[in-house]
């Protein structure tokens, strides 16, 4: 999009926040061809990406939770948290398409709705990443402790004087 606009344009879904004025300015910088390309990217490419990262985090979280708790634990439901991020991402994409279709007659309400969806998506994505790292560390500590508890007594005291 930079090539078409001739200047740096940051897509809405990457930003943490944006206003009506910022959206109008960015869409204006893009011009007609840039807006067409942006819409193509949202419709074609950004419809696949949320499913990919959503499934990745769901599967990783399910694996970690399954290994930390028994397989019938209700904690496994926490692995579905990224699905909410995917839903917000799709709502954000639909809103971006609406904004592109109605440009230059954008409403502050539509922009605010899109910004809210973007913030919710980012919040859930960051939470999912943090939860994944936290659970991976807990599982690592659990495995290390299990390994140490399975060693014979003399191996645990090898470095004591």
C-alpha positions as CSV (number, residue, x, y, z in Angstrom):
1,X,0.0,0.0,0.0
2,X,3.0,2.3,0.6
3,X,3.8,2.1,-3.1
4,X,0.3,3.1,-4.2
5,X,-0.1,5.9,-1.6
6,X,3.4,7.2,-2.0
7,X,3.8,7.5,1.8
8,X,3.5,5.4,4.9
9,X,0.0,4.2,5.6
10,X,-0.6,2.0,8.6
11,X,-3.6,-0.4,8.2
12,X,-6.3,0.1,10.8
13,X,-6.1,-3.5,12.2
14,X,-2.4,-2.9,13.2
15,X,-3.1,0.3,15.1
16,X,-4.0,0.3,18.8
17,X,-6.4,3.2,18.3
18,X,-7.6,5.6,15.6
19,X,-10.1,8.4,15.1
20,X,-12.4,9.5,12.4
21,X,-9.9,12.2,11.2
22,X,-7.1,9.6,11.1
23,X,-9.2,7.2,9.1
24,X,-10.3,9.9,6.6
25,X,-6.6,11.0,6.2
26,X,-5.3,7.5,5.7
27,X,-8.0,6.6,3.2
28,X,-7.4,9.9,1.4
29,X,-3.6,9.1,1.2
30,X,-4.4,5.7,-0.3
31,X,-6.4,7.1,-3.2
32,X,-8.9,5.0,-5.2
33,X,-6.3,2.3,-6.2
34,X,-5.0,2.1,-2.7
35,X,-8.4,1.7,-1.2
36,X,-9.2,-1.1,-3.7
37,X,-6.0,-2.9,-2.7
38,X,-6.7,-2.4,1.0
39,X,-10.2,-3.9,0.5
40,X,-8.7,-6.8,-1.5
41,X,-6.3,-7.5,1.4
42,X,-9.0,-7.4,4.0
43,X,-11.4,-9.6,2.0
44,X,-8.9,-12.1,0.7
45,X,-5.9,-12.2,3.0
46,X,-7.2,-11.1,6.3
47,X,-10.0,-13.7,6.3
48,X,-7.5,-16.5,6.4
49,X,-5.0,-15.1,9.0
50,X,-7.4,-15.0,12.0
51,X,-8.3,-18.7,11.5
52,X,-4.6,-19.6,11.4
53,X,-3.5,-17.7,14.5
54,X,-6.8,-18.7,16.3
55,X,-6.3,-22.4,15.6
56,X,-2.7,-22.2,16.6
57,X,-3.4,-20.6,20.0
58,X,-6.4,-22.9,20.6
59,X,-4.4,-26.0,19.9
60,X,-1.3,-24.9,21.9
61,X,-3.5,-23.8,24.9
62,X,-5.4,-27.1,24.7
63,X,-2.2,-29.0,24.7
64,X,-0.8,-27.1,27.7
65,X,-4.0,-27.3,29.7
66,X,-4.4,-31.0,28.9
67,X,-0.9,-31.6,30.2
68,X,-1.4,-29.5,33.3
69,X,-4.8,-30.8,34.3
70,X,-6.6,-34.1,33.6
71,X,-8.2,-34.5,30.3
72,X,-11.8,-34.1,31.6
73,X,-11.0,-30.8,33.5
74,X,-13.2,-27.8,32.7
75,X,-10.0,-25.7,32.5
76,X,-9.7,-27.0,28.9
77,X,-12.4,-24.4,28.0
78,X,-9.7,-21.7,28.5
79,X,-8.2,-22.9,25.3
80,X,-11.2,-21.3,23.5
81,X,-10.3,-17.8,24.5
82,X,-8.5,-17.1,21.2
83,X,-11.8,-17.9,19.4
84,X,-13.1,-14.6,20.8
85,X,-10.1,-12.8,19.3
86,X,-10.9,-14.4,15.9
87,X,-14.5,-13.2,16.2
88,X,-13.4,-9.7,17.0
89,X,-10.9,-9.8,14.2
90,X,-13.7,-10.7,11.7
91,X,-16.0,-8.0,13.1
92,X,-13.1,-5.5,12.7
93,X,-12.6,-6.7,9.1
94,X,-16.3,-6.3,8.3
95,X,-16.2,-2.8,9.7
96,X,-13.1,-1.9,7.7
97,X,-14.9,-3.1,4.5
98,X,-17.9,-0.9,5.5
99,X,-15.6,2.1,6.0
100,X,-13.9,1.5,2.7
101,X,-17.3,1.2,0.9
102,X,-18.8,4.3,2.5
103,X,-15.7,6.5,2.2
104,X,-15.7,9.6,2.3
105,X,-19.0,9.6,4.1
106,X,-17.8,7.9,7.3
107,X,-19.5,8.1,10.6
108,X,-17.7,8.6,13.9
109,X,-19.8,5.8,15.3
110,X,-18.6,3.3,12.6
111,X,-15.0,4.3,13.2
112,X,-15.4,4.0,17.0
113,X,-17.0,0.5,16.6
114,X,-14.1,-0.6,14.4
115,X,-11.6,0.8,16.9
116,X,-13.3,-1.1,19.7
117,X,-13.2,-4.3,17.8
118,X,-9.5,-3.7,17.1
119,X,-8.8,-3.1,20.8
120,X,-10.8,-6.2,21.8
121,X,-8.9,-8.3,19.2
122,X,-5.5,-7.0,20.4
123,X,-6.4,-7.4,24.1
124,X,-7.5,-11.0,23.6
125,X,-4.5,-11.8,21.4
126,X,-2.1,-10.3,24.0
127,X,-3.9,-12.2,26.8
128,X,-3.7,-15.5,24.7
129,X,0.1,-15.0,24.2
130,X,0.6,-14.2,27.9
131,X,-1.5,-17.2,29.0
132,X,0.4,-19.5,26.6
133,X,3.8,-18.3,27.9
134,X,2.6,-18.6,31.5
135,X,1.2,-22.1,31.1
136,X,4.3,-23.2,29.2
137,X,6.4,-22.1,32.1
138,X,4.2,-23.8,34.6
139,X,4.3,-27.0,32.6
140,X,8.1,-26.7,32.3
141,X,8.5,-26.3,36.1
142,X,6.1,-29.2,36.7
143,X,8.1,-31.5,34.4
144,X,11.4,-30.5,36.0
145,X,10.0,-31.1,39.5
146,X,8.6,-34.5,38.3
147,X,12.0,-35.4,36.9
148,X,13.8,-34.5,40.1
149,X,11.3,-36.4,42.2
150,X,11.9,-39.6,40.1
151,X,15.6,-39.6,40.6
152,X,17.1,-41.8,43.3
153,X,18.1,-40.1,46.6
154,X,21.8,-40.1,45.9
155,X,21.4,-38.3,42.6
156,X,19.5,-35.4,44.2
157,X,22.3,-34.9,46.7
158,X,25.2,-35.0,44.2
159,X,26.3,-31.4,44.8
160,X,25.8,-31.3,48.5
161,X,28.9,-31.3,50.7
